[in-house]
Amino acid sequence: MRNIKIYDRYAECPDDAWIGRRWHSTRKPDSGGELIGVIMAVRPGAVRVRWPPGWPVPDSWEATDRGTLMKT
């Protein structure tokens, strides 16, 4: 039987390569739009996201299970 190792990228600190990439949050602003920002920092289980100017949401730490790392 093969030894298959499953890697959960959310179980550990996100890679520093995530910094500067876009983050799509599962949260919705009151306006009903999509929350898409840029990752500014990482820590275990969370990313610090800078949202676009004009959004009613301030920069915030987001849990990695509350959004998706977008493709570049």
Legacy VTK file of the C-alpha trace (Angstrom):
# vtk DataFile Version 3.0
C-alpha trace
ASCII
DATASET POLYDATA
POINTS 72 float
0.000 0.000 0.000
1.291 3.432 -0.878
2.024 5.945 1.833
0.038 9.022 0.831
0.748 12.227 2.710
-2.022 14.811 2.693
-0.893 18.411 2.976
-3.355 20.964 4.331
-2.087 24.418 3.398
-4.439 26.013 5.934
-3.076 24.035 8.891
0.163 26.001 8.988
1.259 29.552 8.416
0.577 30.637 4.840
3.701 30.923 2.727
5.347 34.349 2.378
4.729 33.943 -1.356
1.091 34.807 -0.599
2.094 38.428 0.153
1.047 40.681 -2.719
-1.495 38.184 -4.078
-5.222 38.863 -4.276
-7.589 37.521 -1.594
-11.279 36.832 -2.237
-13.196 36.924 1.048
-16.335 34.916 1.723
-17.665 37.903 3.710
-20.005 40.257 1.884
-20.154 44.019 2.474
-23.517 45.689 3.053
-23.539 46.769 -0.589
-23.672 43.093 -1.602
-20.505 43.204 -3.720
-17.466 40.967 -3.596
-14.591 41.640 -1.180
-11.317 41.280 -3.071
-8.155 42.722 -1.560
-4.376 42.323 -1.508
-2.539 40.240 1.109
-0.094 42.428 3.041
1.106 39.995 5.767
0.650 36.411 6.909
0.541 34.607 10.252
-0.592 31.103 11.250
-4.220 30.700 10.184
-4.682 34.282 8.965
-3.761 36.858 6.347
-3.762 40.665 6.657
-5.722 42.108 3.760
-5.743 45.642 2.363
-9.101 46.306 0.749
-9.496 48.716 -2.193
-9.940 52.431 -1.449
-13.579 53.362 -1.064
-14.669 50.028 0.414
-16.436 50.396 3.765
-14.175 47.688 5.242
-10.862 48.687 6.909
-7.663 46.651 6.499
-8.146 43.512 8.551
-6.831 40.104 9.545
-8.896 37.409 7.814
-8.941 33.734 8.790
-7.638 31.551 5.973
-10.848 29.507 6.050
-12.904 32.663 5.300
-11.602 33.279 1.811
-9.642 32.072 -1.184
-6.171 32.824 -2.489
-6.790 33.959 -6.061
-4.731 32.866 -9.044
-2.212 35.386 -10.334
LINES 1 73
72 0 1 2 3 4 5 6 7 8 9 10 11 12 13 14 15 16 17 18 19 20 21 22 23 24 25 26 27 28 29 30 31 32 33 34 35 36 37 38 39 40 41 42 43 44 45 46 47 48 49 50 51 52 53 54 55 56 57 58 59 60 61 62 63 64 65 66 67 68 69 70 71
